[in-house]
C-alpha cells in the first residue's frame, strides 16, 4: 500500500458471522485489507499519518448489496429504463453491483456481437458495478461458449413466452442443446420456471369471461401448477448434466421441496459447485406482498409468476430461513406508464423496485426478529455466489472489493414519487412506510451516494473480460 488508506468505522460493523464495534481498512486500490475491532482500529489511527477515517457512528456498516436480477432494457427500450437511471437508483438503495438480464433490451444478450452492443451502451454510464447475463433462445447454442469467455455470469431462458418477440422461449430439445454447449464451462443456466400443461404457452385456464381488472383473474391465469411443471422438466435433466441450474423468482412455495430433493441428490453425488449446483431465488415482492394487498385495476403489482396468497408468502419465508431458498433479488422490470393499464391480463408484467430492495427486505426481516447479518447472507453473499463473484463481492472480507454501505436500520421513510430514481416512477410501494435508510454507498472505496444524492460522475465498472 503506497497511497492513502481509508478506515471505515461503525459501532455496528456487520460481517457474515458477527456484528461488532470496529472498522474496515481499505487500500488505495479500493480493496479491503483488514477487518478490525475498535481497539485495533484506534491503535491504527494513532500509528498512521496517511489514513482517511470515516466514522458512521451508530449507522450499521454492511457489505454492498448484489442484485443479480435487474432488467436495464438499454439499448432498445430506453424509455423503460437505462444504465444511468437504473444504477443511480441502485446506488441510492445500497446496491453496489447489479447483474443485467439479457432480455427487454434490443438486441438481447444472446450473441457476442449483441453483448458488445450492450457494453457500448453501458460504458461510462454506470454508478455501480454491472455484470451481464447471457440468454438462451432457440438456435443460439453455438454462441454460448463465446459469451462465457467474454465474462457473462450465466444464462437465462424462458420455458413460456417471455413477453418480447426477440427473446423466444425454449423447449426440451433446445435445453438439450444448451446443456451440451455449457457442459464443462462452470457456467449456470437460470430458468424462468413457468410451463403450461400443453408445454407450449403460458395462460392457465380459460378466463376470457372473468373481470380483467380484478387481480384474481390474472392470478388464476398463472396457477402454481405452471411452476411445478417447469421444475419437473428442469430436474429431469440433472442426471444428464453437471451444469449448474438456478431458478429465478420462485413465487409458489410448492416447488421448493422438488428443488430441495434435486439439490440433495446432487450433493450426495459430490457435485462441487455452490449448493450442489441447484439454487433458487425469490423476490422482495413475494416476501412483502400478498394477493389480498392488490387493489382492483392496479397492474403496478403485476409480475410473472404472480404474487400469491399470504399463506404462500409465509411458507416462502420459512423456506428462506431454512436455507432451502438461497437469495433474494428485486427482479426490477420497469416499463412506461401506458403499459401498466388497468387490464391485468394485458398490462406489462414487471415490478419496479431496485432502489427499495434493501429496505423492503429489512422491514420484513426485522419484524421477524432477524438481525443485520440476514442482509449480508441473502442480499449480498448469496447473489455473489450465484454469479461467481464471491472472490470480489458480497462480503466484508480481506481481498474483496470495498463495496460498503452505511445503513440506518432504525430509521423509516415513506416511498413517494419524488424520491424514486429509476426512470418511470411506477411501483406498488408508493405510500408505504419502509424501515432502514441508506446513508452512504461506496463502490471499491469510492463514495457514489451520500447526503441523499449521487456523488460525482459514474464510477462503476463493467464486470466483463476484454473481448474486443
N, C-alpha and C positions, 0 to 999 in steps of 0.2 A: 504494500500500500504506500504509494508515493504522494498522492494528493490528500485533500481534506476528507476525513471520515465524518460520518454522521452517526449520532446516537439518538435513537427514538425511545423516550421513556413513557411509562404508563404504570399507574398503580394497579391496573387490571390488564396485564400482558397475557394474551391468550395463545397458547400453543395447543397442539393436538392432545396433550396429556394433562396440562395443568393451567391454572390461572393464578398469576402471582405478580408481585411488585417488582418490576425490572425494566430491562431495555433491550433493544435490538441494535447491534452495531453493524454499520453498513460502510463498505469501502467506496472509493471514488468511481468504481465501475457500476455501482448500484447493486452489488451482490452482498448478501448477508454474510458477515464474518463470524458473529458470535451472538448467542443469547445469554444475557447476563441477569443476575438478580440485582436488587437495588444496591447492596453493599459493593458488589463488583463494579457496578456502573459508577458509583461515586468515586471509587479508587481510580477508575479510568479517567474520569473527568479531572481529578486532581493531578494526574500524571501527564496528560497530553495537552499540548498547546493548540495543535491543529485538529480541533474536534468541534463540529457544529452540533449543538444539543437542542433537540425539540422535545418539550415535556408536555404530554397531553393530560397530565393530572389524573382526574377520575375517569376520563374517557377511556374506554377499552381500546386496546391496540390489537387488531386481528389481521390475519392473512387476507390479502385481497381476494374477493370472490372470483371464481372462474365460472362463467355462464357458457356452457357448452352447447346451447341450443338457442341461437338468435338468427332471425331472418332479417338481413340488412336490405336485401332487394335491389342493391345497386351493382351494376348498371341495369337499365331497362325499365325498372319500376321505381324510379327515384321520387316520384310523387308520393309513394307509400312510405319510404324510409331511405336513408342513405348512410354512408360511413360516418360523416361528421355528426349527424344528429344522433345516430344510434350509439356511438362511442361517447358523445357528450353526455347522454342520458346514463350510460353505463358508469362513467366516472362519478357522476353525481350520486349514483346508487351504491358506491363502494365496490364496483366490479372493475377489476384491473385487467382481465382477459376475457374476450368473447370469442366464440367459435361460430363463424358464419355458415349457415346452412346452404346447401347447393342449389336450392330452387327458389323461385319467385324473382330472381334476377333474370335478365335476358342479356346474354346467354346463361344457361345454368352451368354449374361447375361439373361438367360431365366429360370434358376432354382437357388435355394440357393447354391447347390454344384458348379455350374458354376460361381456364384458370388465369392465364396471362392477362386476358381482358379484364377480369375482376380485380386482379392485383394492380393493374394500371389505374383502375378507378379508385382504389383504396389508398394508394401511395400518397403520403403527405397529408392525409385527411383523417387520421385515427388518433384519438386522445388516449386510448388504452391499447394494449397489445391485442392483435387479431390473428386468429388461426382460421383455417378453412376446412370444411367437409367437402369431399367429393361426392358425386352422385352416381348411383347405379340405375340405368334405364335400359330399355330394350335395345340390344345391339351394341352397347358400348364397352363390352367386356375387354376388348383389346386396348382400351385406353386406361385401364385401372392401374396397371403397374407403373406407367409413366406418371400418373398422379401421385402414387405412393412415393416415388423417387423425388417428386417435387415438394413433398412435405405435407400433403393433406393429412389430417389427423385420423381419417377413416372415411367411410362411405355411408350414405343413407339411401334407402329405397322405400318405395310405397307398394303395399300389397293391394291397394284400392286406388281409384283416381285421386290425383294429388290436388286437383282444382285448377291446375295450369297445364295447358296443352303441351308445352315444351318439356315437361317432366312426366312422361307416362309411367304408369305403374308396371311392375313386373309380375310374372307368374312363375310357377315352379321350374319350368325349363330354363328361364332366364336366370333364376337363382343358381341353378346347377352350374351355368357358365361363369357366373360371378364368383361363386365359391372356388371354382377351379382356378380362376385367374388370380385370386387373392391368397391361395394356399402358399404358406411359407413366407409371406411378406411381413407378418406380425401385425397387419392392419385389422380393423374392426369393421363389420358390416352392421349398420344400425337400421332398424325397421320401424316404419310407421305401421303398427300392427293392428290393422282392421282388414277383415276379409269377409265378404258376404258369402252366403251359403252356396251361391252359384259360382263361386271362385272367379267372378268376373267384375262385379261393380258394387260399390257401396250403395246402401239405400234402405236396408231393413224392410219392414213390412209395408204394404200399400197404405199410404197415409194421405192420399190425394183429397179425401173428403174432410180431413181434420183442419182446424184453425191454424194457419201457418204462422200467426203471430204469437201463439202460445208456445212457450219453451218446451212443454211436454211433447208437442208434435215433433220437434226436432230430436228430442231425447229418444223417442220411440223409433225414430228412423235409423239410429245407430246403437242398437242394443249391445249389452255385454257379450253376447254370443259372437259378434264380429271379432272382438279381441281374442276370444277363446279359439276361434277358427284359425286366426293368424298365428297364435302361439303354437298351436298344434302343427301347423305347416313348418314353422321355423325350427322347432325342436326335432322334427323328422330328419333334418339334415345333420344333426350334431354328431351322429355316429359315423358320418362320412367325411367330416372335415375337421381340421384343427383351427379354422379361422374363428377369431373372437366374434361373438354376436352380442348385440345390445338392442334393447327395446326402448324406444323413446316414448315419452309422455304416457306412461301407464295410467289409465283412467279407471279401469274396473279392477277392483281388488280380487275378483275371481280368478285372474290369470296368474297371480303371484305364486300360488302353490305349484303350478306347472313349471314356472321358471325356476323355482327353488329345487324341484326334483331334477331338472336338467343340469343345474349347477352342481348339485350333489354328485350326480353321476360323473360329470367331467372332473371334479376334484378328486373323486375316488380313483380315477384313471391317471391322476398325477398331472393334469393339464397345468402348465407352468404360468399361464397368464393370470393377471389380477382377477380374483374371484372366480377362477376356473374358466375365464373367458366367456362367461354368461352373466351379463349385467343388465340392469334396468333402472330407469329414472322415473320420477313423477314430477309434477309441476306445482308451482305455487298456487295456481287457481284450483287444483284438485284438493290441496291441503287447506285451503282457505274458504272456498265457496261450496255451496251445495245447491241442488236443483231448485229447492224451495226459495232460494235467495233471488232467483232470476225473475225480474218483472216482465210482464207481457210486452212484446214488441221491442225488447232491448237486446239487440243482437251483438252489442259490445261484449256480452257474456258468451257468445257462441265460439266454440272451438271444436276441434276434432282430434281424438274422441271427445265426447261431451262431458261436461260437469254432471256428476251423478248425485245420488241422494246422500243425506247426512250420515247414514249408517255406513255407506261405502267410504266416505271421507275418513271416518274414524278407523275403519279397517286399514286404509292406506297408511295412516299414521302409525298404527300398530306394526304393520309390516316394515315400515321405515325404521322404527326404533328397535325392531328385532333383527335388523341387518338383512332383511330379505328384499329390500329396495336399496339402491346404492347411492343415489344422489338426487338433488332437487335443482331444477332449472326453470327458466322463465318460459321457454317456447314463445318468445316475443315475435308475434306475427302480425304486424300492423297493415293497415290499408287506408285508402282515402274515405272520407265520410260517406260518400254516396254508395259505397259498397257495404256499409253497415245499415241496410234498410231494415224496416220492422218485420219483414217476412223472414222468419228464422231459417226457412229452407233455402232461400235464395241468397241470403247475406253471406259475405265472406266469413269463413270460419277461422278466426285467429284473435288472440287476446294480446293487447299491448301492455307490457308490464316491466320491461327490462330495468327501468330506473328504480322500481319499488320492490324487487325480489327479496333483497336482504331484509328490509323492514317487514314485508309480508311474512317471511319465514319466522323472524324473531317474534312478531306479535303472537303467532300461534305457538311457537316453541316455548316461549317464556310462560305463556298461560298453562302449558302442560308440565311446568316445573323443570324444563331443560336449562342447562347453563350455556354460556357462550361457546363452549367447545363444540356444541352441536353445529354451529355455523361453520367452523373450520372443517368438520367431518363431512357434512353433506353438501355444502355450497362451495368449498374450496378444494379439499383433498380429493373428494370423490370425482368431480369433473376432471381434475388434473390427471388422475389415474386413468380415467376412461380415454383421455386424449393423448396419453403417452407423454404428458408434460410434468410428471411427478418429480423429475430431476431439475425442474426450473421453476415450477409454480405450485401454488396450492397449500403452502405451509410456511411457518416461520422456522426455518432451519438453516444452519450454515451451508453456504454453497448455492442457495436458491436466490432467485431474483427478489430484491427488496420491494415487493408489492405489498403495501401496507395501508391499513385503513384505521383512522381514529373514528370511533363509533360510540355515540352516547346511547347505551341500551335503556336508559331510564326516561329519556325524553320522547314525547309523542308529537305527531303532526297530522294535519288533515290534508288528504290528497285533493288538490284543486288544479284546474287547467293552467293557471298562471305559473305553477312550478314544474309543469311537465316539459321535459327537454327533448323527447323524441318528436318526430316531425308532425304527426297527427295526434291530437290530444284526446283521442278516444280510448277509454279504459273503463272497465267495470268498477274500478276502485275510487272514482271521483266521489268525494263527500265522506269517504271512510277514514276513520282515525287509525293510524298505524303507529306502532311502538318501535323506537330505535331510529336515531338520526345520524346520518353520515356527516362527519365534521371535516375530515381531510382525507384525500385519496392520493397515494403515491404509487407511481409506476417506476420500478427499478430505482427507487430512492428519490425520484423527481416529483415534486408536488404538481398534480394535474387538476385537483379540485380542492378549494378551500374558501372559507368565508362565504359560502353559498353560491360560488360561481366557479367556472372553469378558469384555470390559471395558464396564461400564455397560449402559444400555438400548439398544434398537435405534436405530442412527443411519443406516441405509440409506435411499436414495431409490428411488422408482418411476420408471423411465425411460419415461414416457408424456407425452402432451400433455394440457392441460386440456380435457376434453371434457364436463364437466358443464354 
